[in-house]
Amino acid sequence: MLLQLDSGSGDVDTLWGDCGIGNFFIRPDDLKKADFSRVVYNRDCT
């Protein structure tokens, strides 16, 4: 996982869908090369 953003966490009031989480995934080899062209986004809602 490259990055995970949660609804309502921290000082920023962000809502991901229905109080969900936004996830960004990257392959380890792509991260080593700083190649972000194939990053995948997924949103999980509760």
mmCIF file of the N, C-alpha and C atoms, coordinates in Angstrom:
data_MODEL
# 
_entry.id   MODEL 
# 
loop_
_atom_site.group_PDB 
_atom_site.id 
_atom_site.type_symbol 
_atom_site.label_atom_id 
_atom_site.label_alt_id 
_atom_site.label_comp_id 
_atom_site.label_asym_id 
_atom_site.label_entity_id 
_atom_site.label_seq_id 
_atom_site.pdbx_PDB_ins_code 
_atom_site.Cartn_x 
_atom_site.Cartn_y 
_atom_site.Cartn_z 
_atom_site.occupancy 
_atom_site.B_iso_or_equiv 
_atom_site.pdbx_formal_charge 
_atom_site.auth_seq_id 
_atom_site.auth_comp_id 
_atom_site.auth_asym_id 
_atom_site.auth_atom_id 
_atom_site.pdbx_PDB_model_num 
ATOM 1   N N  . MET A 1 1  ? 0.836   -1.166 0.000   1.00 0.00 ? 1  MET A N  1 
ATOM 2   C CA . MET A 1 1  ? 0.000   0.000  0.000   1.00 0.00 ? 1  MET A CA 1 
ATOM 3   C C  . MET A 1 1  ? 0.890   1.240  0.000   1.00 0.00 ? 1  MET A C  1 
ATOM 4   N N  . LEU A 1 2  ? 0.534   2.171  -0.843  1.00 0.00 ? 2  LEU A N  1 
ATOM 5   C CA . LEU A 1 2  ? 1.271   3.425  -0.946  1.00 0.00 ? 2  LEU A CA 1 
ATOM 6   C C  . LEU A 1 2  ? 0.713   4.461  0.023   1.00 0.00 ? 2  LEU A C  1 
ATOM 7   N N  . LEU A 1 3  ? -0.618  4.588  0.072   1.00 0.00 ? 3  LEU A N  1 
ATOM 8   C CA . LEU A 1 3  ? -1.251  5.631  0.872   1.00 0.00 ? 3  LEU A CA 1 
ATOM 9   C C  . LEU A 1 3  ? -2.652  5.195  1.247   1.00 0.00 ? 3  LEU A C  1 
ATOM 10  N N  . GLN A 1 4  ? -3.066  5.520  2.485   1.00 0.00 ? 4  GLN A N  1 
ATOM 11  C CA . GLN A 1 4  ? -4.434  5.253  2.925   1.00 0.00 ? 4  GLN A CA 1 
ATOM 12  C C  . GLN A 1 4  ? -4.980  6.523  3.555   1.00 0.00 ? 4  GLN A C  1 
ATOM 13  N N  . LEU A 1 5  ? -6.148  6.965  3.072   1.00 0.00 ? 5  LEU A N  1 
ATOM 14  C CA . LEU A 1 5  ? -6.807  8.153  3.601   1.00 0.00 ? 5  LEU A CA 1 
ATOM 15  C C  . LEU A 1 5  ? -8.132  7.733  4.218   1.00 0.00 ? 5  LEU A C  1 
ATOM 16  N N  . ASP A 1 6  ? -8.336  8.117  5.460   1.00 0.00 ? 6  ASP A N  1 
ATOM 17  C CA . ASP A 1 6  ? -9.517  7.721  6.216   1.00 0.00 ? 6  ASP A CA 1 
ATOM 18  C C  . ASP A 1 6  ? -10.449 8.918  6.375   1.00 0.00 ? 6  ASP A C  1 
ATOM 19  N N  . SER A 1 7  ? -11.746 8.677  6.381   1.00 0.00 ? 7  SER A N  1 
ATOM 20  C CA . SER A 1 7  ? -12.728 9.740  6.591   1.00 0.00 ? 7  SER A CA 1 
ATOM 21  C C  . SER A 1 7  ? -12.635 10.290 8.006   1.00 0.00 ? 7  SER A C  1 
ATOM 22  N N  . GLY A 1 8  ? -12.602 11.606 8.111   1.00 0.00 ? 8  GLY A N  1 
ATOM 23  C CA . GLY A 1 8  ? -12.678 12.266 9.402   1.00 0.00 ? 8  GLY A CA 1 
ATOM 24  C C  . GLY A 1 8  ? -11.486 12.097 10.315  1.00 0.00 ? 8  GLY A C  1 
ATOM 25  N N  . SER A 1 9  ? -10.342 11.650 9.818   1.00 0.00 ? 9  SER A N  1 
ATOM 26  C CA . SER A 1 9  ? -9.172  11.510 10.684  1.00 0.00 ? 9  SER A CA 1 
ATOM 27  C C  . SER A 1 9  ? -8.309  12.763 10.594  1.00 0.00 ? 9  SER A C  1 
ATOM 28  N N  . GLY A 1 10 ? -7.733  13.147 11.687  1.00 0.00 ? 10 GLY A N  1 
ATOM 29  C CA . GLY A 1 10 ? -6.853  14.306 11.705  1.00 0.00 ? 10 GLY A CA 1 
ATOM 30  C C  . GLY A 1 10 ? -7.626  15.609 11.710  1.00 0.00 ? 10 GLY A C  1 
ATOM 31  N N  . ASP A 1 11 ? -6.966  16.677 11.271  1.00 0.00 ? 11 ASP A N  1 
ATOM 32  C CA . ASP A 1 11 ? -7.561  18.009 11.291  1.00 0.00 ? 11 ASP A CA 1 
ATOM 33  C C  . ASP A 1 11 ? -8.418  18.297 10.066  1.00 0.00 ? 11 ASP A C  1 
ATOM 34  N N  . VAL A 1 12 ? -8.323  17.469 9.046   1.00 0.00 ? 12 VAL A N  1 
ATOM 35  C CA . VAL A 1 12 ? -9.063  17.688 7.808   1.00 0.00 ? 12 VAL A CA 1 
ATOM 36  C C  . VAL A 1 12 ? -10.338 16.861 7.838   1.00 0.00 ? 12 VAL A C  1 
ATOM 37  N N  . ASP A 1 13 ? -11.469 17.504 7.583   1.00 0.00 ? 13 ASP A N  1 
ATOM 38  C CA . ASP A 1 13 ? -12.760 16.811 7.604   1.00 0.00 ? 13 ASP A CA 1 
ATOM 39  C C  . ASP A 1 13 ? -13.096 16.333 6.194   1.00 0.00 ? 13 ASP A C  1 
ATOM 40  N N  . THR A 1 14 ? -12.615 15.152 5.842   1.00 0.00 ? 14 THR A N  1 
ATOM 41  C CA . THR A 1 14 ? -12.825 14.566 4.523   1.00 0.00 ? 14 THR A CA 1 
ATOM 42  C C  . THR A 1 14 ? -13.751 13.373 4.649   1.00 0.00 ? 14 THR A C  1 
ATOM 43  N N  . LEU A 1 15 ? -14.666 13.232 3.723   1.00 0.00 ? 15 LEU A N  1 
ATOM 44  C CA . LEU A 1 15 ? -15.587 12.100 3.734   1.00 0.00 ? 15 LEU A CA 1 
ATOM 45  C C  . LEU A 1 15 ? -15.400 11.311 2.442   1.00 0.00 ? 15 LEU A C  1 
ATOM 46  N N  . TRP A 1 16 ? -14.923 10.075 2.567   1.00 0.00 ? 16 TRP A N  1 
ATOM 47  C CA . TRP A 1 16 ? -14.703 9.188  1.427   1.00 0.00 ? 16 TRP A CA 1 
ATOM 48  C C  . TRP A 1 16 ? -15.945 8.329  1.255   1.00 0.00 ? 16 TRP A C  1 
ATOM 49  N N  . GLY A 1 17 ? -16.856 8.786  0.417   1.00 0.00 ? 17 GLY A N  1 
ATOM 50  C CA . GLY A 1 17 ? -18.083 8.018  0.198   1.00 0.00 ? 17 GLY A CA 1 
ATOM 51  C C  . GLY A 1 17 ? -18.921 8.009  1.457   1.00 0.00 ? 17 GLY A C  1 
ATOM 52  N N  . ASP A 1 18 ? -19.232 6.848  1.944   1.00 0.00 ? 18 ASP A N  1 
ATOM 53  C CA . ASP A 1 18 ? -20.088 6.672  3.113   1.00 0.00 ? 18 ASP A CA 1 
ATOM 54  C C  . ASP A 1 18 ? -19.219 6.345  4.330   1.00 0.00 ? 18 ASP A C  1 
ATOM 55  N N  . CYS A 1 19 ? -18.394 7.312  4.744   1.00 0.00 ? 19 CYS A N  1 
ATOM 56  C CA . CYS A 1 19 ? -17.438 7.130  5.850   1.00 0.00 ? 19 CYS A CA 1 
ATOM 57  C C  . CYS A 1 19 ? -16.446 6.026  5.538   1.00 0.00 ? 19 CYS A C  1 
ATOM 58  N N  . GLY A 1 20 ? -15.912 6.039  4.359   1.00 0.00 ? 20 GLY A N  1 
ATOM 59  C CA . GLY A 1 20 ? -15.001 4.983  3.921   1.00 0.00 ? 20 GLY A CA 1 
ATOM 60  C C  . GLY A 1 20 ? -13.540 5.375  3.995   1.00 0.00 ? 20 GLY A C  1 
ATOM 61  N N  . ILE A 1 21 ? -12.737 4.588  3.293   1.00 0.00 ? 21 ILE A N  1 
ATOM 62  C CA . ILE A 1 21 ? -11.289 4.757  3.261   1.00 0.00 ? 21 ILE A CA 1 
ATOM 63  C C  . ILE A 1 21 ? -10.828 4.718  1.807   1.00 0.00 ? 21 ILE A C  1 
ATOM 64  N N  . GLY A 1 22 ? -9.956  5.638  1.443   1.00 0.00 ? 22 GLY A N  1 
ATOM 65  C CA . GLY A 1 22 ? -9.353  5.627  0.115   1.00 0.00 ? 22 GLY A CA 1 
ATOM 66  C C  . GLY A 1 22 ? -7.972  5.001  0.184   1.00 0.00 ? 22 GLY A C  1 
ATOM 67  N N  . ASN A 1 23 ? -7.735  3.990  -0.633  1.00 0.00 ? 23 ASN A N  1 
ATOM 68  C CA . ASN A 1 23 ? -6.460  3.267  -0.643  1.00 0.00 ? 23 ASN A CA 1 
ATOM 69  C C  . ASN A 1 23 ? -5.783  3.409  -2.002  1.00 0.00 ? 23 ASN A C  1 
ATOM 70  N N  . PHE A 1 24 ? -4.484  3.660  -1.978  1.00 0.00 ? 24 PHE A N  1 
ATOM 71  C CA . PHE A 1 24 ? -3.676  3.732  -3.180  1.00 0.00 ? 24 PHE A CA 1 
ATOM 72  C C  . PHE A 1 24 ? -2.595  2.665  -3.079  1.00 0.00 ? 24 PHE A C  1 
ATOM 73  N N  . PHE A 1 25 ? -2.510  1.816  -4.100  1.00 0.00 ? 25 PHE A N  1 
ATOM 74  C CA . PHE A 1 25 ? -1.576  0.693  -4.096  1.00 0.00 ? 25 PHE A CA 1 
ATOM 75  C C  . PHE A 1 25 ? -0.555  0.846  -5.215  1.00 0.00 ? 25 PHE A C  1 
ATOM 76  N N  . ILE A 1 26 ? 0.674   0.395  -4.929  1.00 0.00 ? 26 ILE A N  1 
ATOM 77  C CA . ILE A 1 26 ? 1.740   0.419  -5.923  1.00 0.00 ? 26 ILE A CA 1 
ATOM 78  C C  . ILE A 1 26 ? 2.572   -0.851 -5.761  1.00 0.00 ? 26 ILE A C  1 
ATOM 79  N N  . ARG A 1 27 ? 3.073   -1.352 -6.858  1.00 0.00 ? 27 ARG A N  1 
ATOM 80  C CA . ARG A 1 27 ? 3.949   -2.528 -6.808  1.00 0.00 ? 27 ARG A CA 1 
ATOM 81  C C  . ARG A 1 27 ? 5.305   -2.109 -6.242  1.00 0.00 ? 27 ARG A C  1 
ATOM 82  N N  . PRO A 1 28 ? 5.913   -2.949 -5.400  1.00 0.00 ? 28 PRO A N  1 
ATOM 83  C CA . PRO A 1 28 ? 7.203   -2.589 -4.790  1.00 0.00 ? 28 PRO A CA 1 
ATOM 84  C C  . PRO A 1 28 ? 8.274   -2.190 -5.809  1.00 0.00 ? 28 PRO A C  1 
ATOM 85  N N  . ASP A 1 29 ? 8.347   -2.900 -6.918  1.00 0.00 ? 29 ASP A N  1 
ATOM 86  C CA . ASP A 1 29 ? 9.354   -2.561 -7.939  1.00 0.00 ? 29 ASP A CA 1 
ATOM 87  C C  . ASP A 1 29 ? 9.088   -1.192 -8.554  1.00 0.00 ? 29 ASP A C  1 
ATOM 88  N N  . ASP A 1 30 ? 7.815   -0.861 -8.767  1.00 0.00 ? 30 ASP A N  1 
ATOM 89  C CA . ASP A 1 30 ? 7.475   0.456  -9.306  1.00 0.00 ? 30 ASP A CA 1 
ATOM 90  C C  . ASP A 1 30 ? 7.826   1.560  -8.310  1.00 0.00 ? 30 ASP A C  1 
ATOM 91  N N  . LEU A 1 31 ? 7.607   1.312  -7.035  1.00 0.00 ? 31 LEU A N  1 
ATOM 92  C CA . LEU A 1 31 ? 7.948   2.302  -6.016  1.00 0.00 ? 31 LEU A CA 1 
ATOM 93  C C  . LEU A 1 31 ? 9.452   2.547  -5.976  1.00 0.00 ? 31 LEU A C  1 
ATOM 94  N N  . LYS A 1 32 ? 10.238  1.493  -6.082  1.00 0.00 ? 32 LYS A N  1 
ATOM 95  C CA . LYS A 1 32 ? 11.699  1.638  -6.093  1.00 0.00 ? 32 LYS A CA 1 
ATOM 96  C C  . LYS A 1 32 ? 12.162  2.499  -7.260  1.00 0.00 ? 32 LYS A C  1 
ATOM 97  N N  . LYS A 1 33 ? 11.451  2.400  -8.389  1.00 0.00 ? 33 LYS A N  1 
ATOM 98  C CA . LYS A 1 33 ? 11.808  3.163  -9.584  1.00 0.00 ? 33 LYS A CA 1 
ATOM 99  C C  . LYS A 1 33 ? 11.112  4.526  -9.627  1.00 0.00 ? 33 LYS A C  1 
ATOM 100 N N  . ALA A 1 34 ? 10.282  4.817  -8.606  1.00 0.00 ? 34 ALA A N  1 
ATOM 101 C CA . ALA A 1 34 ? 9.479   6.048  -8.576  1.00 0.00 ? 34 ALA A CA 1 
ATOM 102 C C  . ALA A 1 34 ? 8.585   6.147  -9.808  1.00 0.00 ? 34 ALA A C  1 
ATOM 103 N N  . ASP A 1 35 ? 8.057   5.002  -10.222 1.00 0.00 ? 35 ASP A N  1 
ATOM 104 C CA . ASP A 1 35 ? 7.152   4.931  -11.368 1.00 0.00 ? 35 ASP A CA 1 
ATOM 105 C C  . ASP A 1 35 ? 5.721   4.827  -10.839 1.00 0.00 ? 35 ASP A C  1 
ATOM 106 N N  . PHE A 1 36 ? 5.000   5.937  -10.867 1.00 0.00 ? 36 PHE A N  1 
ATOM 107 C CA . PHE A 1 36 ? 3.645   5.985  -10.334 1.00 0.00 ? 36 PHE A CA 1 
ATOM 108 C C  . PHE A 1 36 ? 2.580   5.835  -11.422 1.00 0.00 ? 36 PHE A C  1 
ATOM 109 N N  . SER A 1 37 ? 2.978   5.386  -12.589 1.00 0.00 ? 37 SER A N  1 
ATOM 110 C CA . SER A 1 37 ? 2.050   5.287  -13.717 1.00 0.00 ? 37 SER A CA 1 
ATOM 111 C C  . SER A 1 37 ? 1.027   4.169  -13.561 1.00 0.00 ? 37 SER A C  1 
ATOM 112 N N  . ARG A 1 38 ? 1.282   3.203  -12.681 1.00 0.00 ? 38 ARG A N  1 
ATOM 113 C CA . ARG A 1 38 ? 0.351   2.076  -12.529 1.00 0.00 ? 38 ARG A CA 1 
ATOM 114 C C  . ARG A 1 38 ? -0.251  2.006  -11.124 1.00 0.00 ? 38 ARG A C  1 
ATOM 115 N N  . VAL A 1 39 ? -0.270  3.132  -10.417 1.00 0.00 ? 39 VAL A N  1 
ATOM 116 C CA . VAL A 1 39 ? -0.892  3.155  -9.089  1.00 0.00 ? 39 VAL A CA 1 
ATOM 117 C C  . VAL A 1 39 ? -2.377  2.841  -9.241  1.00 0.00 ? 39 VAL A C  1 
ATOM 118 N N  . VAL A 1 40 ? -2.875  2.016  -8.337  1.00 0.00 ? 40 VAL A N  1 
ATOM 119 C CA . VAL A 1 40 ? -4.282  1.604  -8.359  1.00 0.00 ? 40 VAL A CA 1 
ATOM 120 C C  . VAL A 1 40 ? -4.982  2.222  -7.156  1.00 0.00 ? 40 VAL A C  1 
ATOM 121 N N  . TYR A 1 41 ? -6.193  2.736  -7.385  1.00 0.00 ? 41 TYR A N  1 
ATOM 122 C CA . TYR A 1 41 ? -7.003  3.346  -6.328  1.00 0.00 ? 41 TYR A CA 1 
ATOM 123 C C  . TYR A 1 41 ? -8.191  2.454  -6.016  1.00 0.00 ? 41 TYR A C  1 
ATOM 124 N N  . ASN A 1 42 ? -8.509  2.337  -4.737  1.00 0.00 ? 42 ASN A N  1 
ATOM 125 C CA . ASN A 1 42 ? -9.687  1.585  -4.308  1.00 0.00 ? 42 ASN A CA 1 
ATOM 126 C C  . ASN A 1 42 ? -10.330 2.330  -3.148  1.00 0.00 ? 42 ASN A C  1 
ATOM 127 N N  . ARG A 1 43 ? -11.647 2.393  -3.157  1.00 0.00 ? 43 ARG A N  1 
ATOM 128 C CA . ARG A 1 43 ? -12.376 3.024  -2.055  1.00 0.00 ? 43 ARG A CA 1 
ATOM 129 C C  . ARG A 1 43 ? -13.220 1.977  -1.358  1.00 0.00 ? 43 ARG A C  1 
ATOM 130 N N  . ASP A 1 44 ? -13.038 1.855  -0.053  1.00 0.00 ? 44 ASP A N  1 
ATOM 131 C CA . ASP A 1 44 ? -13.837 0.946  0.763   1.00 0.00 ? 44 ASP A CA 1 
ATOM 132 C C  . ASP A 1 44 ? -14.810 1.778  1.580   1.00 0.00 ? 44 ASP A C  1 
ATOM 133 N N  . CYS A 1 45 ? -16.081 1.409  1.532   1.00 0.00 ? 45 CYS A N  1 
ATOM 134 C CA . CYS A 1 45 ? -17.108 2.115  2.298   1.00 0.00 ? 45 CYS A CA 1 
ATOM 135 C C  . CYS A 1 45 ? -17.737 1.175  3.310   1.00 0.00 ? 45 CYS A C  1 
ATOM 136 N N  . THR A 1 46 ? -18.140 1.749  4.416   1.00 0.00 ? 46 THR A N  1 
ATOM 137 C CA . THR A 1 46 ? -18.802 0.950  5.445   1.00 0.00 ? 46 THR A CA 1 
ATOM 138 C C  . THR A 1 46 ? -20.294 1.137  5.405   1.00 0.00 ? 46 THR A C  1 
# 
